[in-house]
Amino acid sequence: MRRSSVISRPRINQTPGRTVATSLTVVLSILPLALIGGEVVRGFGVAIIFGIVIGTSSSIFIASPILLFLGEKRLRPSQTRAPQPTAGAAVR
Protein backbone atom coordinates (compact mmCIF):
# COMPACT_ATOMS: atom_id res chain seq x y z
CA MET A 1 0.00 0.00 0.00
CA ARG A 2 1.34 3.43 -0.90
CA ARG A 3 2.37 5.74 1.90
CA SER A 4 0.06 8.53 0.74
CA SER A 5 -3.01 6.29 0.86
CA VAL A 6 -2.02 5.07 4.34
CA ILE A 7 -1.84 8.68 5.49
CA SER A 8 -4.95 9.94 3.71
CA ARG A 9 -7.32 7.07 4.63
CA PRO A 10 -7.58 8.00 8.33
CA ARG A 11 -8.04 11.64 7.34
CA ILE A 12 -10.90 10.72 5.02
CA ASN A 13 -12.47 8.51 7.69
CA GLN A 14 -12.25 11.29 10.31
CA THR A 15 -13.75 13.98 8.09
CA PRO A 16 -17.45 13.03 8.44
CA GLY A 17 -17.29 12.91 12.24
CA ARG A 18 -15.52 16.24 12.53
CA THR A 19 -17.83 17.85 9.98
CA VAL A 20 -21.00 16.67 11.70
CA ALA A 21 -19.72 17.69 15.16
CA THR A 22 -18.81 21.17 13.95
CA SER A 23 -22.10 21.58 12.10
CA LEU A 24 -24.18 20.50 15.09
CA THR A 25 -22.34 22.94 17.32
CA VAL A 26 -23.08 25.82 14.97
CA VAL A 27 -26.71 24.73 14.45
CA LEU A 28 -27.24 24.64 18.22
CA SER A 29 -26.03 28.23 18.49
CA ILE A 30 -28.16 29.44 15.55
CA LEU A 31 -31.31 27.48 16.44
CA PRO A 32 -32.53 30.01 19.06
CA LEU A 33 -32.29 32.75 16.42
CA ALA A 34 -34.43 30.71 14.04
CA LEU A 35 -36.99 29.78 16.70
CA ILE A 36 -37.47 32.86 18.87
CA GLY A 37 -35.89 35.67 16.86
CA GLY A 38 -37.81 38.50 15.26
CA GLU A 39 -39.07 38.32 11.70
CA VAL A 40 -35.79 39.34 10.05
CA VAL A 41 -33.56 37.44 12.48
CA ARG A 42 -35.70 34.31 12.09
CA GLY A 43 -35.23 34.39 8.32
CA PHE A 44 -31.48 34.88 8.77
CA GLY A 45 -31.28 31.93 11.18
CA VAL A 46 -33.19 29.63 8.83
CA ALA A 47 -30.94 30.65 5.91
CA ILE A 48 -27.81 29.95 7.97
CA ILE A 49 -29.11 26.53 9.07
CA PHE A 50 -29.96 25.68 5.44
CA GLY A 51 -26.42 26.64 4.39
CA ILE A 52 -24.91 24.52 7.15
CA VAL A 53 -26.91 21.47 6.06
CA ILE A 54 -25.89 21.94 2.41
CA GLY A 55 -22.23 22.52 3.34
CA THR A 56 -22.11 19.49 5.61
CA SER A 57 -23.58 17.19 3.01
CA SER A 58 -21.23 18.59 0.37
CA SER A 59 -18.19 17.99 2.56
CA ILE A 60 -19.17 14.42 3.35
CA PHE A 61 -20.68 13.19 0.09
CA ILE A 62 -18.82 15.22 -2.54
CA ALA A 63 -15.40 16.40 -1.31
CA SER A 64 -14.26 13.13 0.32
CA PRO A 65 -14.88 10.94 -2.74
CA ILE A 66 -13.18 13.51 -4.97
CA LEU A 67 -10.09 13.43 -2.76
CA LEU A 68 -10.00 9.63 -2.92
CA PHE A 69 -10.49 9.70 -6.69
CA LEU A 70 -7.78 12.25 -7.42
CA GLY A 71 -5.39 10.95 -4.81
CA GLU A 72 -3.11 12.91 -2.57
CA LYS A 73 -0.21 12.86 -5.06
CA ARG A 74 -2.16 14.92 -7.57
CA LEU A 75 -3.43 17.42 -5.03
CA ARG A 76 -0.19 17.91 -3.07
CA PRO A 77 2.74 16.94 -5.30
CA SER A 78 5.28 19.01 -3.34
CA GLN A 79 4.61 17.08 -0.10
CA THR A 80 4.84 13.61 -1.62
CA ARG A 81 8.11 14.03 -3.56
CA ALA A 82 11.53 13.64 -1.97
CA PRO A 83 13.53 16.90 -1.81
CA GLN A 84 16.05 17.28 -4.64
CA PRO A 85 19.61 18.35 -3.72
CA THR A 86 20.84 21.55 -5.32
CA ALA A 87 23.80 21.39 -7.70
CA GLY A 88 25.81 24.12 -5.94
CA ALA A 89 25.58 22.54 -2.48
CA ALA A 90 26.87 19.11 -3.59
CA VAL A 91 30.25 20.25 -5.02
CA ARG A 92 32.88 21.85 -2.75
C-alpha positions as protocol buffer text, in pm:
chain_id: "A"
residue {
  index: 1
  type: MET
  ca { x: 0 y: 0 z: 0 }
}
residue {
  index: 2
  type: ARG
  ca { x: 134 y: 343 z: -90 }
}
residue {
  index: 3
  type: ARG
  ca { x: 237 y: 574 z: 190 }
}
residue {
  index: 4
  type: SER
  ca { x: 6 y: 853 z: 74 }
}
residue {
  index: 5
  type: SER
  ca { x: -301 y: 629 z: 86 }
}
residue {
  index: 6
  type: VAL
  ca { x: -202 y: 507 z: 434 }
}
residue {
  index: 7
  type: ILE
  ca { x: -184 y: 868 z: 549 }
}
residue {
  index: 8
  type: SER
  ca { x: -495 y: 994 z: 371 }
}
residue {
  index: 9
  type: ARG
  ca { x: -732 y: 707 z: 463 }
}
residue {
  index: 10
  type: PRO
  ca { x: -758 y: 800 z: 833 }
}
residue {
  index: 11
  type: ARG
  ca { x: -804 y: 1164 z: 734 }
}
residue {
  index: 12
  type: ILE
  ca { x: -1090 y: 1072 z: 502 }
}
residue {
  index: 13
  type: ASN
  ca { x: -1247 y: 851 z: 769 }
}
residue {
  index: 14
  type: GLN
  ca { x: -1225 y: 1129 z: 1031 }
}
residue {
  index: 15
  type: THR
  ca { x: -1375 y: 1398 z: 809 }
}
residue {
  index: 16
  type: PRO
  ca { x: -1745 y: 1303 z: 844 }
}
residue {
  index: 17
  type: GLY
  ca { x: -1729 y: 1291 z: 1224 }
}
residue {
  index: 18
  type: ARG
  ca { x: -1552 y: 1624 z: 1253 }
}
residue {
  index: 19
  type: THR
  ca { x: -1783 y: 1785 z: 998 }
}
residue {
  index: 20
  type: VAL
  ca { x: -2100 y: 1667 z: 1170 }
}
residue {
  index: 21
  type: ALA
  ca { x: -1972 y: 1769 z: 1516 }
}
residue {
  index: 22
  type: THR
  ca { x: -1881 y: 2117 z: 1395 }
}
residue {
  index: 23
  type: SER
  ca { x: -2210 y: 2158 z: 1210 }
}
residue {
  index: 24
  type: LEU
  ca { x: -2418 y: 2050 z: 1509 }
}
residue {
  index: 25
  type: THR
  ca { x: -2234 y: 2294 z: 1732 }
}
residue {
  index: 26
  type: VAL
  ca { x: -2308 y: 2582 z: 1497 }
}
residue {
  index: 27
  type: VAL
  ca { x: -2671 y: 2473 z: 1445 }
}
residue {
  index: 28
  type: LEU
  ca { x: -2724 y: 2464 z: 1822 }
}
residue {
  index: 29
  type: SER
  ca { x: -2603 y: 2823 z: 1849 }
}
residue {
  index: 30
  type: ILE
  ca { x: -2816 y: 2944 z: 1555 }
}
residue {
  index: 31
  type: LEU
  ca { x: -3131 y: 2748 z: 1644 }
}
residue {
  index: 32
  type: PRO
  ca { x: -3253 y: 3001 z: 1906 }
}
residue {
  index: 33
  type: LEU
  ca { x: -3229 y: 3275 z: 1642 }
}
residue {
  index: 34
  type: ALA
  ca { x: -3443 y: 3071 z: 1404 }
}
residue {
  index: 35
  type: LEU
  ca { x: -3699 y: 2978 z: 1670 }
}
residue {
  index: 36
  type: ILE
  ca { x: -3747 y: 3286 z: 1887 }
}
residue {
  index: 37
  type: GLY
  ca { x: -3589 y: 3567 z: 1686 }
}
residue {
  index: 38
  type: GLY
  ca { x: -3781 y: 3850 z: 1526 }
}
residue {
  index: 39
  type: GLU
  ca { x: -3907 y: 3832 z: 1170 }
}
residue {
  index: 40
  type: VAL
  ca { x: -3579 y: 3934 z: 1005 }
}
residue {
  index: 41
  type: VAL
  ca { x: -3356 y: 3744 z: 1248 }
}
residue {
  index: 42
  type: ARG
  ca { x: -3570 y: 3431 z: 1209 }
}
residue {
  index: 43
  type: GLY
  ca { x: -3523 y: 3439 z: 832 }
}
residue {
  index: 44
  type: PHE
  ca { x: -3148 y: 3488 z: 877 }
}
residue {
  index: 45
  type: GLY
  ca { x: -3128 y: 3193 z: 1118 }
}
residue {
  index: 46
  type: VAL
  ca { x: -3319 y: 2963 z: 883 }
}
residue {
  index: 47
  type: ALA
  ca { x: -3094 y: 3065 z: 591 }
}
residue {
  index: 48
  type: ILE
  ca { x: -2781 y: 2995 z: 797 }
}
residue {
  index: 49
  type: ILE
  ca { x: -2911 y: 2653 z: 907 }
}
residue {
  index: 50
  type: PHE
  ca { x: -2996 y: 2568 z: 544 }
}
residue {
  index: 51
  type: GLY
  ca { x: -2642 y: 2664 z: 439 }
}
residue {
  index: 52
  type: ILE
  ca { x: -2491 y: 2452 z: 715 }
}
residue {
  index: 53
  type: VAL
  ca { x: -2691 y: 2147 z: 606 }
}
residue {
  index: 54
  type: ILE
  ca { x: -2589 y: 2194 z: 241 }
}
residue {
  index: 55
  type: GLY
  ca { x: -2223 y: 2252 z: 334 }
}
residue {
  index: 56
  type: THR
  ca { x: -2211 y: 1949 z: 561 }
}
residue {
  index: 57
  type: SER
  ca { x: -2358 y: 1719 z: 301 }
}
residue {
  index: 58
  type: SER
  ca { x: -2123 y: 1859 z: 37 }
}
residue {
  index: 59
  type: SER
  ca { x: -1819 y: 1799 z: 256 }
}
residue {
  index: 60
  type: ILE
  ca { x: -1917 y: 1442 z: 335 }
}
residue {
  index: 61
  type: PHE
  ca { x: -2068 y: 1319 z: 9 }
}
residue {
  index: 62
  type: ILE
  ca { x: -1882 y: 1522 z: -254 }
}
residue {
  index: 63
  type: ALA
  ca { x: -1540 y: 1640 z: -131 }
}
residue {
  index: 64
  type: SER
  ca { x: -1426 y: 1313 z: 32 }
}
residue {
  index: 65
  type: PRO
  ca { x: -1488 y: 1094 z: -274 }
}
residue {
  index: 66
  type: ILE
  ca { x: -1318 y: 1351 z: -497 }
}
residue {
  index: 67
  type: LEU
  ca { x: -1009 y: 1343 z: -276 }
}
residue {
  index: 68
  type: LEU
  ca { x: -1000 y: 963 z: -292 }
}
residue {
  index: 69
  type: PHE
  ca { x: -1049 y: 970 z: -669 }
}
residue {
  index: 70
  type: LEU
  ca { x: -778 y: 1225 z: -742 }
}
residue {
  index: 71
  type: GLY
  ca { x: -539 y: 1095 z: -481 }
}
residue {
  index: 72
  type: GLU
  ca { x: -311 y: 1291 z: -257 }
}
residue {
  index: 73
  type: LYS
  ca { x: -21 y: 1286 z: -506 }
}
residue {
  index: 74
  type: ARG
  ca { x: -216 y: 1492 z: -757 }
}
residue {
  index: 75
  type: LEU
  ca { x: -343 y: 1742 z: -503 }
}
residue {
  index: 76
  type: ARG
  ca { x: -19 y: 1791 z: -307 }
}
residue {
  index: 77
  type: PRO
  ca { x: 274 y: 1694 z: -530 }
}
residue {
  index: 78
  type: SER
  ca { x: 528 y: 1901 z: -334 }
}
residue {
  index: 79
  type: GLN
  ca { x: 461 y: 1708 z: -10 }
}
residue {
  index: 80
  type: THR
  ca { x: 484 y: 1361 z: -162 }
}
residue {
  index: 81
  type: ARG
  ca { x: 811 y: 1403 z: -356 }
}
residue {
  index: 82
  type: ALA
  ca { x: 1153 y: 1364 z: -197 }
}
residue {
  index: 83
  type: PRO
  ca { x: 1353 y: 1690 z: -181 }
}
residue {
  index: 84
  type: GLN
  ca { x: 1605 y: 1728 z: -464 }
}
residue {
  index: 85
  type: PRO
  ca { x: 1961 y: 1835 z: -372 }
}
residue {
  index: 86
  type: THR
  ca { x: 2084 y: 2155 z: -532 }
}
residue {
  index: 87
  type: ALA
  ca { x: 2380 y: 2139 z: -770 }
}
residue {
  index: 88
  type: GLY
  ca { x: 2581 y: 2412 z: -594 }
}
residue {
  index: 89
  type: ALA
  ca { x: 2558 y: 2254 z: -248 }
}
residue {
  index: 90
  type: ALA
  ca { x: 2687 y: 1911 z: -359 }
}
residue {
  index: 91
  type: VAL
  ca { x: 3025 y: 2025 z: -502 }
}
residue {
  index: 92
  type: ARG
  ca { x: 3288 y: 2185 z: -275 }
}
